[in-house]
Amino acid sequence: MIDNTPPDNSYSRGHNPKSQKNLNREGRQPLHGEPKKDRFVRATTDGWEGFKEVAQGLGISASELVEQIGRGELIVSRKQELYEPIDQ
């Protein structure tokens, strides 16, 4: 059986706490003191998936990984061979 009873509208129009008019438009304060902007990155699927895995492993978003690298908060180094040849 379908209940066709109208919902209890105990709030007058525009006074519901979830009303668009009552929502905070400021949102979260920027983590780094300034708002982020949309950027565009071109990468292969393998490269992008690997990048996201690194971010996930650090417990941050891909966006935050870029931010921390760019701000010098994370250092990036080249992968070195596990066994380097010994000069004879």
ABEGO torsion letter per residue (X at the ends): XBBABBBBBABBBGABAABAAABBAAEBBBAAGBBBBBBBBBBBAAAAAAAAAAAAAAGBBAAAAAAAAAAGABBBBBBBBABBBBBX
